[in-house]
Amino acid sequence: MKLATYQHKGKRNVGVVDEAGGTVAPFDLREDQAQLGVASLVGLDALPATGLPVPLSEVSLEAPLPRPARNIFCVGKNYFEHAHEFSKSGFDSSAAKGAVPQDPIIFSKVPDCVVGPGADIVIDPDVSEAIDYEAELAVIIGKGGRGISPEAAMDHVWGYTIINDVTARDLQGRYSQWLVGKSQDTFCPMGPYVVTRDEIDISDTPIRCWVNGDLRQDSNTGLLIFDIPTIIATISAGVTLKPGDVIATGTPAGVGIGFEPPKYLRPGDAVEVEIGGIGVLKNSCKRRNS
């Protein structure tokens, strides 16, 4: 099932998407439930009834989880080729331990940096002009838990969406922790849709990113160094995961810092991230007005 959070006639809705028919059918939710976006459906034994479909052309898509309840968990250097390109960049504070990590590298992005499809990625030249893109598959947790084993981990997955883990590389390199460089305002585009766990095969799903029509990243989620069960087991070993938590699983090679010279994002650039079966997340870059 493919789901969306969207605005229609000045009201936030959550609905079932029929891409072939070009429509979305709203769930029967209270206004306070709809404000949570797709998170309002996580953990329900049965989905609410849906109303009459409306054309997708008449709605404005939002981030599926407009404001996650907690920081977004993220995994660094989780594709082999990207691990090597990043370690060579000079911005990798973990490089002393080797290009390819022996254990998952976990960091986070604050919820307030989430924006939806079509929203601007705002570049503030007073803060950083070394802004990079990172196409990532994101996992949405459906059933919480602590000490989750790898064997049981997939039972805790509710669905998947797309995240562009936008990063200020100079800030990432300046500080030994990555949160500031990863959590600038607008630095977490998310969407356009969520698919339930049964919708795609994450062992063989293409992931790609284009900047101004130039294909920069072209990989497959089956090439993750640490798979989703390992990631969930690692985080939950001492952190209780909760329904609605979001985990970004890492980006493949082809990010801007991997080129010589680097190909950073500039105002006016258009970024498209596609993951097979989920959709295409499109955002443009805009200079912050002083």
N, C-alpha and C positions, 0 to 999 in steps of 0.2 A: 504494500500500500504506500502511496506517495501522498505526503501531507504538506500543507503550507499554512503560514501565518500571514495575514494580509489585511489591508485596509479597504473597506468598501462603504461608500457613502458616509465617510467620517467615523466609521466604527471598526474596531479590530475584530477579526474573525479568525477561526481556525477551521480548515476544511480539507476534504479529500480531493486530490487533483486527478483529473482525467485529461492527460496531455493530448491524447488522440482526439478527444472531443473538444479540447480547448476550454474546459470549464473547471470550476472548483465548487464543491458542494459544502456549505457551512455546517459544522456540528451545532447541535442545540446546547449551547453553553451559556452560563450566566456571564454577565459583563466582567466580573472579577476573575472568573476562570479564563476567559478569553485574553485577559491582559497578560497571562503567563505564556501565551503562545502555545506551541506544541507541547510544552511541559505540562499543560493541563491534562493531557491524555495519558501521560506516563504513569504506569502502575494500575490503571483501571482494568477491572476484570472484563468489561465490555465497553466498546466505544458508544458514545451517545448517538442518537438518531441524527440524520442529516436533513437539511432543508433543500429547497430548490437550487439547482446549480446556477451559477452566474458565469458569464464569459471571463476568462482570464484577462482578456484585453480591457476589462472594466475595473480591474482591481490593481492595487499597488502592493507588491510583495514586500514583506518585511523579513528580518532575520527570524528563522523558525523559533528560536528562543530569544526574544528581544532583549531580555536582561537576565542571563543565567543567575541562579541563586548564589552560586559560589564562583570563585576563580576557575578559569578554564585550565585543566591539567594539560600540559604539553610535553611531547617527547622530542628531544634534540638528537640530531645525527643518527636517524633511524633508517637510512638507506645507504648502502655501502659507498656508492659513487659520490653521494652528497657528503658523507662523512670525510672523504678524502679531499673534496674541493674546499670544504669549510676549514679543515685543519691547515690547509695551505694558505688561507686568506689572511692570516695574521690577526683575526678577530675572535679566535676561538680560545676562551679561557680554560677549556678542558683539554687542549691539545697536548699538554705535557704527559697525559696518561695514554697517548696514542690516538691515531686517527679514528679507528673504529672502537667504540666504547665496549667494555666488557659487560657492563650492566646498563640498563636504560637510564638516560639522563632526563630527569623530570624537572620542569619549571612551570610557571603559570603566567596567564594573562588576566588582568582584572576584568570583571564583567562589563564595566562601563565603556570598554573600547569596542564592544560589539556593534556593528552596523549591518544593515541588510543589503540585498542585491540592488544595484543601481545607486547606492549611496556613494558619496565622495570619500576617497582616502585623502585626508588633509595633510599636506606637507608644510611644516612650519620651518622655514629656513633659519630662523633664530635658534632653533633647537637642533635640527639635523637636516642634512641634504643627502645622507647616505641611506636612502629608504629602499628596502628590498621586498620582494614578493616571495611567498612560500605556499605552494599548493598542498593542501593536506586533507586527508580523510579524517573526519571527526566521528567519534563514537558517543552515543547518548546512552547513559546507564538507565536501565529500567527497574532493576531490583538492587537495592543497596546491600552493603555487607562489609565485613572486616575479615581479613585473613582468607580471602577467596582463593581457592586453588586454581591453577591453570586449567585443570580438567573441568571445573565448574564455571569458569569465567564467562563463557558465551551465554550461559543461562541468565547472566546479569545484563546482557546487552539488549537494549530496546530498539535502537535504530541507528542510522548514519546520516550525516550531512557533510557539507563542504565548508572548510575554513581556509581563508587566506591569512596565514600567520605573518602579517606585515611587520617588518623589523627595521629599527634604526640601527644600522650596523656599527656606526661609530660609538653609539651609546652602549651597545652590547659589548664592544671591545673595551670600553673605558671602565666599566664596572664588572666586578667578578661575578655578580648575579645578573640575570638577564631580564628581570621583570620590568625595569624602567624602559629599556629599549624595545620591549615587546608590547608594552601596555599603553603607548601613546594613544590619545584620542583617535578614534576611527580605525585603529590598527587590527581589528578583527572582523573583516567582512565574513558573513555567514549566510548560507542558503544555496540556491533559492528554495530548495525543498528538503524535507526529511523523508527517508524511506525506512520502512520497518525492516527488522533484521533479516527476514525471509526474502527480501526483494532483490538483493544482490549477493554475488559470490565474492567475498573479499579476498579469497585466495587467488583470484584472477580478474581484477577489475582495473581498467586503464585509468590513469590519472595524468592530466596534461594542463599546461599553463601557457597562454599566449600573452605577449605584450605588444600592443599595436599590430596584432595579426601575425607577429613573429613567434613561432613555436619555440619556447624556451625549455620547458620541462615535458618529458614524455616517458612515462614509466608505468608501473603496475603495482597495485597494493600488495600483490603476492611477493614482492621483493623486500618487504620490511625486514630489517635485521631482527627486531624484537616484535613478535606477532601480538595481536590483541590480547590473547589469554595471558601472555607473559607481562604485558603492560598492566593489565588489571590486577594480576597477582602482585606485582611489584608495588603499585600504589596502595593497594588495600592491605598490605602486610601490616601497616600500622596506622593507616588513615581510613576511617570508615567512609566508604563511598555511599552516596545518597542518590535516590531516583532523581533524574534530571541533570546529574553531573555530566559534563562534556569533557572528552579527552581527545585532543588533537594528536594524531599518531606519528607526525613527522613528515618531512618534505623530501622529494627526490632531487637528484642533481639537476643543475640548470638554473639555479638562482643567480641573481645579478652579481653577487660577490664572487662567483666562480669564473667570471670572464676577466680577460686582461685587455684593456682596463675594465673595471667593474661596470655593469650596465644597471645603474640604479634607476628607480622610478623618478619621473619628472612631472611637473604639472602639465596636464593635458593628456598624459598617457592613459590608455585603456587596457585593463587587465581582465583576462577571462580564465577562469579555472573550471575544468570539466572533470567530473568523475563519472564513469560509465554507470548508467542506471539511476543516477541522482539528478544530474542536470548540469547547467553551466552557470557559474557565479560571475557576474559582470560588474565591475566597478571602475570608475575613472578617478584620476588623481587631480587634486586641486591645491593651489597654493593658498595657505592661510593668509587672510588679510590682516595686516598689522593694525 
